[in-house]
């Protein structure tokens, strides 16, 4: 039986099928996303969603959806599905779905009387082109297919409405048309592998509604433009491929191209393969003009020439996140090293190192990495490189990143970081009262919801770990003077860390700012246990881990705040402000669970293997529940721990992959 397969009973029940989303990406920043019944429920959904750098730094929905209608004996059976105002669904094409399968590529089987139509969908790698193949598997009489495209031409953060500015102009191209609704946008090419007739019948479909936006307290209605429809006959056993793209293609290539693209797709037939597929979806390649051509060697992509100096990034998540520095370094080891893709680690780190150096040298940024100025970012970079050293050896690490590591420590030690200060006691201090500086970055009314300031526990744990790691590299190089200097600084940091954060109840204060101490039980203390170099004793680490287990652990990771602490708010629902106050006040985060499980293995070794394997079951359940084959951004902190926020989140996928690798390492 297929791993991601759903029968008719689920598909025709919108209460069960509408929450299940499906994401496909092209690894160049574009994506295609909807629900498994092809009903868009977010403004971020669309068949072809692409960046338009000439306009702004956002993605834009060009083709919202494509309705297919089966015509037999003059009777029309529309397989599309849209939600309109007043909780009205039309044309209710989901009732014809017999089954849905997503092990290789998303495949939907429709049955309309004696007609059985198979639809298969994929997004071409590194091209802004979606491909949909329709195959008539059975029919007892002449059959015609009619295709009606719904166009938006808008930013993912906006809506479009009926207007007189939108251009109705179109031009015929090879087996299709090209059109562009507004100036500044690229042309949208809609083409078929078979000759067809395009009937120009412009109209606006008004009042399309997106329930996910309603849930989040936003506007939720828009109008979509339909320029007309394509029509063509289809014979039993025949396949027709539809392509929508920002560039024209020779339609005689479409069938072969579809088969080639299918052959590159790895199966999603188990938990691990789903996570690997999700990891690849965060990859982004941005072409640089000064690059030298090379042949791409990954088995996950077609062999063709790319530029060796192209920038490689990791998106923080879909559908609204960009490339964020902190997320990049936390997610990088899990998304690459844990699945034996060391080459991509180096490619991303090459781009990220340039961004870090430009920041440290106060030069204009030439990368598309956001929030690189946050104080913990260089320390997370050290941690990511530390994982590289553990996987590929210290010698290779020193050759590639030794100078960067030492430069980062020097940058912090000499107090050159504009948002972080090294005090005489060996601890680093930040000012987060007015601007959120840590990963707990939600704001309300222009102020941080959790104003973490002064000495923050995880930042100082990372600082201590960085000092010890870089000192170990210096000692391996017999650079005794540098090693002794860093070790002395680390000892000072260690002593101050324990004095500052450890309290009489056996856990760590979250932050300390002068006489202000945050006694909230939060997960940030887990890093002082999980990191390779800890300022805590074995007994102190066990005490911290025990508190995390009792008060923070859920089947979906660690809560961001203990239920026993003031302000606990575990349900992430409602308008934006309401969600902002809940974001880090009790919601559960799988990526934090990854560090928790690493801490368990570090302290208790093989005796905790079965416990961690049971924790993994909670994540495997998500593969078929929200966005197929990936992990949501966060979860409610109380049962039933419902997934919330972004549909796919890089740090969560990464830490689950890293945990699976750790499990295998401790088993053998």
C-alpha positions in Angstrom: 0.0 0.0 0.0 1.2 3.5 -0.8 2.6 5.6 2.0 0.7 8.8 1.0 -2.6 7.5 -0.4 -6.1 8.6 0.3 -9.3 6.8 -0.7 -12.6 8.3 -2.0 -14.2 8.5 1.4 -11.6 11.0 2.7 -11.3 12.9 -0.6 -15.0 13.6 -0.9 -15.3 14.7 2.7 -14.1 18.3 2.7 -13.8 18.4 6.5 -11.0 15.8 6.2 -9.5 16.7 2.8 -9.3 20.5 2.8 -6.8 20.7 5.7 -4.4 18.5 3.8 -2.1 20.7 1.7 0.3 19.8 -1.1 3.6 21.7 -1.8 5.9 21.5 -4.8 8.9 23.7 -5.4 11.5 24.2 -8.2 14.5 25.0 -6.0 14.8 28.5 -7.5 12.3 30.2 -5.3 9.1 29.4 -7.1 6.5 26.9 -5.8 3.1 25.4 -6.5 0.7 24.8 -3.6 -2.9 23.9 -3.0 -4.9 21.3 -1.1 -5.2 17.6 -2.2 -8.6 18.4 -3.7 -7.2 21.4 -5.7 -9.2 24.0 -3.7 -7.1 27.0 -2.7 -7.7 27.9 0.9 -4.8 30.4 1.4 -3.9 33.6 -0.5 -0.5 31.9 -0.8 -1.9 29.0 -2.8 -1.6 28.8 -6.6 -0.5 26.5 -9.4 2.3 28.8 -10.5 3.8 31.1 -7.8 7.0 32.8 -8.8 9.4 35.5 -7.7 9.3 38.7 -9.8 12.4 40.6 -8.8 11.6 43.4 -11.2 8.7 44.3 -8.9 9.7 43.4 -5.4 11.1 40.8 -3.1 7.9 38.7 -2.8 6.5 35.7 -4.7 3.6 36.4 -7.0 0.6 34.2 -7.9 0.3 34.1 -11.7 -1.9 31.0 -12.3 -4.2 30.4 -9.4 -5.8 27.3 -10.6 -6.9 25.3 -13.7 -10.3 23.7 -13.9 -10.7 20.6 -16.1 -14.1 19.8 -17.5 -15.0 16.4 -19.0 -17.5 16.7 -21.9 -19.5 13.7 -23.2 -22.6 13.7 -25.3 -23.0 17.5 -24.6 -23.0 17.0 -20.8 -20.3 18.8 -18.8 -18.6 17.5 -15.6 -16.3 20.1 -14.1 -13.6 18.6 -11.9 -12.6 21.9 -10.3 -13.4 23.1 -6.8 -13.5 26.7 -5.4 -14.8 28.1 -2.2 -17.0 31.2 -2.5 -18.5 33.6 0.1 -21.3 32.1 2.3 -19.5 28.8 2.6 -20.5 27.8 -0.9 -18.3 25.4 -2.9 -18.5 25.2 -6.6 -18.3 23.3 -8.9 -17.7 20.4 -6.4 -15.4 18.4 -8.6 -14.1 16.6 -5.6 -17.1 14.3 -5.6 -15.6 12.6 -8.7 -12.3 11.8 -7.1 -11.8 8.0 -6.6 -8.3 8.1 -5.0 -5.2 10.3 -4.5 -1.6 9.1 -4.3 1.5 11.1 -3.7 4.3 8.5 -3.3 6.1 9.6 -6.5 4.2 12.6 -7.9 0.8 13.8 -6.9 -1.7 11.6 -8.8 -5.5 12.0 -8.7 -7.9 9.5 -10.3 -11.4 10.9 -11.3 -14.3 8.8 -12.3 -17.2 10.4 -14.1 -19.7 7.7 -15.2 -17.7 5.5 -17.5 -14.8 8.0 -17.8 -11.7 7.4 -15.7 -9.3 10.3 -15.9 -5.8 10.3 -14.3 -4.2 13.6 -13.4 -0.5 13.8 -12.5 1.3 16.9 -11.5 4.9 18.1 -11.0 7.1 21.3 -10.9 10.1 21.3 -13.3 13.4 21.5 -11.5 15.0 24.9 -11.7 12.4 26.3 -14.2 9.3 28.3 -13.4 7.1 25.7 -15.1 4.4 23.4 -13.8 3.5 20.3 -15.8 0.2 18.5 -15.5 -0.5 15.2 -17.4 -4.0 14.1 -18.1 -4.5 10.5 -19.2 -7.9 9.1 -20.2 -7.7 5.6 -18.8 -11.2 4.5 -19.8 -14.1 5.9 -21.7 -17.0 4.3 -23.6 -17.7 7.2 -26.0 -16.2 10.3 -27.5 -14.7 12.6 -24.8 -13.6 16.2 -24.9 -11.5 18.0 -22.2 -12.0 21.7 -21.5 -9.5 23.7 -19.4 -10.3 27.0 -17.8 -7.4 28.9 -16.2 -7.9 31.3 -13.3 -5.4 34.1 -13.2 -4.4 36.4 -10.4 -1.1 38.2 -11.2 -0.6 39.5 -7.7 1.7 39.3 -4.7 1.1 36.5 -2.3 0.5 39.1 0.4 -2.3 40.9 -1.5 -5.6 40.1 -3.3 -6.8 41.0 -6.8 -10.2 42.3 -7.6 -12.2 43.0 -10.8 -10.8 46.2 -12.4 -10.5 47.9 -15.8 -6.7 48.1 -15.7 -6.1 44.4 -16.2 -5.2 43.6 -19.8 -7.3 41.1 -21.7 -4.8 40.9 -24.5 -3.4 37.5 -25.4 -1.3 36.1 -28.2 -1.3 32.6 -29.7 1.8 30.6 -29.3 2.7 26.9 -30.0 -0.4 25.0 -28.9 -1.5 27.7 -26.5 -1.5 31.3 -25.6 0.6 33.9 -23.7 -0.9 36.7 -21.7 0.0 39.3 -19.1 -2.5 41.1 -16.9 -0.3 44.0 -15.7 2.8 45.9 -16.7 6.0 44.7 -14.9 4.9 41.1 -14.8 6.4 38.4 -17.0 4.2 36.8 -19.7 2.3 33.7 -18.6 2.6 30.9 -21.2 -0.1 28.2 -21.2 0.6 25.4 -23.6 -0.5 21.8 -24.4 1.3 18.9 -25.9 -1.7 18.6 -28.3 -3.3 21.0 -30.8 -6.3 22.6 -29.2 -8.8 25.4 -29.7 -8.7 28.5 -27.4 -12.1 30.2 -27.0 -11.7 33.8 -25.8 -14.4 34.3 -23.2 -13.1 36.8 -20.6 -14.8 37.0 -17.3 -14.1 37.6 -13.6 -15.1 35.0 -11.0 -16.0 37.1 -8.0 -15.9 36.4 -4.3 -13.4 33.5 -4.2 -12.8 33.0 -0.5 -9.7 31.7 1.5 -10.7 30.2 4.9 -7.2 30.1 6.2 -7.0 33.9 5.9 -10.3 34.2 7.7 -8.9 32.0 10.6 -5.9 34.4 10.8 -8.1 37.5 11.0 -7.2 38.8 7.5 -9.2 39.8 4.5 -10.1 36.7 2.7 -11.9 37.4 -0.6 -10.7 38.1 -4.1 -11.8 38.0 -7.8 -10.0 35.9 -10.3 -9.8 36.6 -14.1 -10.5 33.8 -16.6 -9.5 34.8 -20.2 -11.4 31.9 -21.7 -10.9 28.1 -22.1 -9.0 25.5 -24.1 -10.7 22.6 -25.6 -9.5 19.4 -27.3 -10.7 15.8 -27.8 -8.9 12.9 -26.1 -9.0 9.2 -26.9 -8.9 6.3 -24.5 -5.3 5.6 -23.4 -4.1 9.1 -24.7 -2.1 11.5 -22.5 -2.1 15.3 -22.8 0.4 17.4 -21.0 -0.3 21.0 -19.9 2.5 23.5 -19.1 2.3 26.9 -17.5 5.4 28.9 -17.4 7.1 32.3 -17.7 8.9 31.1 -20.8 7.7 29.4 -24.0 8.5 25.8 -24.6 8.4 23.6 -27.8 5.3 21.6 -27.1 6.6 18.5 -28.9 9.0 18.2 -26.0 6.4 18.2 -23.2 5.6 14.5 -23.0 9.3 13.5 -22.9 10.0 16.3 -20.5 7.3 15.1 -18.1 8.7 11.5 -18.2 12.2 12.8 -17.5 11.1 14.9 -14.6 9.3 11.9 -13.1 12.4 9.9 -13.3 14.3 12.4 -11.1 11.8 12.3 -8.4 12.7 10.2 -5.3 9.9 8.1 -3.8 8.1 9.3 -0.7 7.3 5.8 0.4 8.3 6.1 4.1 8.9 8.7 6.8 12.6 9.3 6.0 12.1 9.7 2.3 9.3 12.2 3.0 11.7 14.3 5.1 14.5 14.1 2.5 12.0 15.3 -0.1 10.9 18.1 2.2 14.6 19.1 2.8 15.2 19.5 -0.9 12.2 21.8 -1.2 14.0 24.4 0.9 16.9 24.6 -1.6 17.2 27.8 -3.6 19.7 28.6 -6.3 20.1 32.2 -7.4 22.2 32.7 -10.6 25.2 35.0 -10.4 26.6 36.4 -13.6 30.3 35.9 -12.6 29.9 32.1 -12.2 31.9 29.4 -14.0 29.9 26.6 -15.5 29.9 23.2 -13.9 27.8 20.0 -14.2 25.3 19.5 -11.4 26.1 16.2 -9.8 23.1 15.6 -7.5 21.0 12.6 -8.4 18.0 14.6 -7.4 18.2 17.0 -10.3 18.7 16.7 -14.1 22.2 16.8 -15.4 22.7 20.2 -17.0 25.1 23.1 -16.7 24.8 25.4 -13.8 27.1 28.2 -12.5 29.5 27.1 -9.8 29.5 30.5 -8.2 25.7 30.7 -8.1 24.4 31.5 -4.6 22.8 28.7 -2.7 20.3 29.4 0.1 17.9 27.6 2.4 14.5 29.1 2.7 13.3 29.2 6.3 9.9 27.8 5.3 6.9 27.9 3.1 4.8 29.7 2.1 5.8 33.2 3.4 9.4 32.9 4.8 12.5 34.1 3.1 16.1 33.0 3.8 16.9 34.0 7.4 20.4 33.8 8.8 19.6 32.1 12.1 17.3 29.5 10.4 19.9 28.8 7.8 22.7 27.9 10.2 20.4 25.9 12.6 18.8 24.0 9.7 21.9 23.5 7.5 23.4 20.4 9.2 20.1 18.5 9.3 19.1 19.3 5.8 22.5 18.4 4.3 24.9 16.5 6.5 22.3 14.2 8.0 21.3 13.0 4.5 24.8 12.7 3.1 24.6 15.9 1.0 27.9 17.4 2.2 28.4 19.2 -1.1 25.2 21.3 -0.6 26.4 22.2 2.9 29.5 23.7 1.4 27.6 25.5 -1.3 25.2 27.1 1.2 28.0 27.9 3.6 30.0 29.6 0.8 27.1 32.0 0.2 26.5 32.4 4.0 30.2 33.1 4.7 30.2 35.9 2.2 27.2 37.4 4.0 28.8 37.0 7.4 32.1 38.6 6.3 30.3 41.5 4.6 28.4 42.1 7.9 31.5 41.8 10.0 33.5 44.1 7.7 30.6 46.6 7.4 30.3 46.2 3.7 27.1 46.4 1.6 25.4 43.0 1.5 25.5 41.1 -1.8 23.4 38.1 -0.5 19.7 37.6 0.1 20.1 36.5 3.7 17.9 38.4 6.1 18.5 39.2 9.8 22.2 38.5 9.7 22.7 41.3 12.2 21.1 39.3 15.0 23.6 38.6 17.8 23.3 34.8 17.9 23.7 34.3 14.2 27.6 34.0 14.1 27.4 31.6 17.1 24.9 29.4 15.2 27.3 29.5 12.2 30.1 28.2 14.5 27.7 25.4 15.7 26.8 24.5 12.1 30.5 24.2 11.1 31.1 22.2 14.3 28.6 19.6 12.9 30.5 19.6 9.7 33.7 18.9 11.6 32.1 15.9 13.4 30.9 14.5 10.1 33.9 15.1 7.8 36.8 15.6 10.2 38.5 18.5 11.9 41.2 18.7 9.3 38.9 19.3 6.5 36.9 21.7 8.6 40.0 23.7 9.5 41.0 23.9 5.8 37.7 25.2 4.7 36.4 27.2 7.7 39.3 27.6 10.2 39.9 31.3 9.4 36.1 32.1 9.5 35.8 30.5 12.9 38.6 32.4 14.4 37.4 35.6 12.8 34.0 35.2 14.3 35.4 34.7 17.8 37.7 37.7 17.3 34.8 39.8 16.1 32.8 39.1 19.2 35.8 39.3 21.6 36.8 42.7 20.3 33.2 43.9 20.8 32.7 44.8 17.1 29.2 43.2 16.9 26.7 46.1 17.0 24.1 44.1 18.8 26.2 42.2 21.3 28.7 43.1 24.0 31.3 40.9 25.7 31.5 41.8 29.4 34.5 41.4 31.7 32.8 38.4 33.3 33.1 36.4 30.0 29.4 36.5 29.2 27.9 38.2 26.2 25.1 40.7 26.6 22.3 41.9 24.2 19.7 44.6 24.4 16.3 43.1 23.4 14.0 45.5 25.2 12.8 47.4 22.2 13.8 45.1 19.3 13.5 41.3 19.5 17.1 39.9 19.2 16.7 36.2 19.7 14.7 33.5 18.0 11.7 34.4 20.3 11.0 37.4 18.0 7.3 38.0 18.0 6.2 41.6 18.5 2.9 43.3 19.4 2.3 47.0 19.1 5.9 47.4 18.0 7.4 45.8 21.1 8.8 42.3 21.7 6.2 40.1 23.3 9.1 38.4 25.2 11.6 41.2 25.8 14.7 39.0 26.4 17.6 41.2 27.2 20.9 41.2 29.1 22.4 37.8 29.4 20.4 35.2 27.5 20.9 31.6 28.4 21.2 30.0 24.9 23.4 32.8 23.5 25.9 32.4 26.3 25.7 28.6 26.0 26.5 29.0 22.3 29.3 31.4 23.1 30.9 29.0 25.5 30.6 26.1 23.0 32.2 28.3 20.3 35.1 29.2 22.5 35.8 25.6 23.4 35.4 24.3 19.8 37.7 26.9 18.3 40.2 26.4 21.1 40.2 22.7 20.3 41.1 23.4 16.6 43.9 25.7 17.7 45.3 23.0 20.0 45.1 20.5 17.2 47.2 22.9 15.2 49.7 23.2 18.1 48.8 26.8 18.4 49.2 26.7 22.2 49.1 30.4 22.8 45.8 30.9 21.0 44.3 27.7 22.5 45.3 28.8 26.1 43.8 32.3 25.5 40.5 30.9 24.2 40.3 28.3 27.0 40.9 30.9 29.7 38.1 33.0 28.2 35.9 29.9 28.2 36.7 29.2 31.8 35.7 32.7 32.8 32.5 32.3 30.8 31.8 28.9 32.4 32.1 30.2 36.0 29.9 33.2 35.3 27.4 31.1 33.4 26.7 28.9 36.4 26.7 31.8 38.8 24.3 33.8 36.6 21.8 31.2 35.3 21.6 28.2 37.6 19.0 28.6 40.3 18.2 26.6 43.4 15.4 24.7 41.7 17.7 23.0 39.3 17.0 24.7 36.1 18.4 27.8 34.3 17.0 31.3 34.3 16.0 32.4 30.8 17.7 35.8 30.9 19.3 38.0 33.5 19.5 41.8 33.1 21.0 43.3 36.2 18.6 42.7 39.1 15.9 41.4 36.7 15.8 37.7 36.4 13.4 35.7 34.2 12.3 32.7 36.2 10.1 31.4 33.4 10.7 27.8 32.6 11.6 28.0 28.9 13.3 25.6 26.4 16.3 27.9 25.8 18.2 26.2 28.6 18.3 22.9 26.7 21.1 24.2 24.6 23.4 24.3 27.6 22.9 20.5 27.8 22.7 19.5 24.2 25.8 21.4 22.8 29.1 19.5 22.6 30.7 21.7 25.2 28.6 22.6 28.2 29.4 24.9 31.1 27.4 22.6 33.4 28.4 19.5 35.3 26.9 16.2 34.5 24.5 16.4 37.5 23.5 20.0 36.6 22.8 18.9 33.0 20.6 16.0 34.2 18.6 18.4 36.5 18.0 20.8 33.6 16.9 17.9 31.3 14.5 16.6 34.0 12.8 20.0 34.2 12.4 20.1 30.5 11.0 16.6 30.5 8.5 17.4 33.2 7.3 20.8 32.1 8.1 21.3 28.4 8.1 18.0 26.5 5.2 17.2 24.1 4.9 14.7 21.3 5.6 17.6 18.9 8.8 19.0 20.6 9.4 21.4 23.5 6.9 24.0 24.6 8.2 27.6 24.4 6.9 28.1 28.0 5.9 25.8 30.9 2.2 25.6 31.8 3.3 26.4 35.3 4.8 29.7 34.3 2.8 33.0 34.0 1.3 33.9 30.7 1.1 30.4 29.3 -0.9 30.6 26.1 -0.5 27.4 24.1 -3.1 27.7 21.3 -1.9 29.5 18.2 -5.2 30.7 16.7 -7.2 33.9 16.0 -6.2 37.4 14.7 -2.6 38.4 14.3 -2.2 40.1 17.7 -3.7 37.1 19.5 -1.3 34.8 17.6 1.6 37.1 18.4 1.0 36.7 22.1 0.8 32.9 21.8 3.8 32.5 19.4 6.4 31.9 22.1 4.2 31.5 25.2 3.5 27.8 25.2 3.4 26.6 21.6 5.5 23.5 20.8 8.5 23.5 18.4 9.9 20.3 16.9 13.3 21.8 16.2 13.7 22.4 20.0 12.7 18.8 20.5 15.7 17.8 18.3 18.1 19.4 20.7 16.2 17.9 23.7 16.6 14.4 22.2 20.3 15.1 21.5 20.7 16.0 25.2 19.0 12.7 26.2 21.3 10.6 24.1 24.3 12.6 25.3 23.5 11.9 29.0 21.8 8.5 28.9 23.2 7.0 25.7 21.4 3.8 24.5 19.0 3.6 27.4 16.9 6.4 25.9 16.8 4.9 22.3 13.3 3.4 22.7 12.0 6.6 24.2 13.3 8.7 21.4 11.9 6.3 18.8 8.5 6.8 20.4 8.9 10.5 20.1 9.5 10.1 16.4 6.1 8.5 16.0 4.5 11.8 16.8 6.3 13.4 13.9 5.6 10.6 11.5 1.8 11.1 12.1 2.2 14.6 10.5 3.3 13.2 7.1 -0.3 12.7 6.1 -2.0 15.2 8.3 -1.3 18.9 7.4 1.1 19.6 4.4 1.9 16.1 3.0 5.4 14.9 3.7 6.6 17.8 5.8 6.4 19.5 9.2 4.4 22.6 10.2 6.1 25.6 11.7 4.8 25.1 15.3 2.1 23.1 17.2 -0.3 23.9 20.0 1.2 23.2 23.4 -1.9 21.4 24.6 -3.5 18.2 23.2 -4.3 17.4 20.4 -1.2 19.4 19.5 -2.6 20.8 16.2 -0.1 22.0 13.6 -0.1 25.8 13.0 1.7 28.5 11.2 3.7 27.9 8.0 3.0 24.6 6.3 6.6 23.6 6.0 9.4 24.8 8.3 13.1 24.1 7.6 14.4 24.0 11.2 11.8 21.4 12.2 12.5 19.1 9.2 16.3 19.5 9.8 16.3 18.6 13.5 14.1 15.6 12.9 16.5 14.4 10.2 19.4 15.0 12.6 17.7 13.1 15.3 17.1 10.1 13.0 20.8 10.2 12.2 21.8 10.3 15.9 19.5 7.4 16.6 21.3 5.3 13.9 24.6 6.4 15.3 23.8 5.2 18.8 22.2 2.0 17.6 25.4 0.9 15.9 
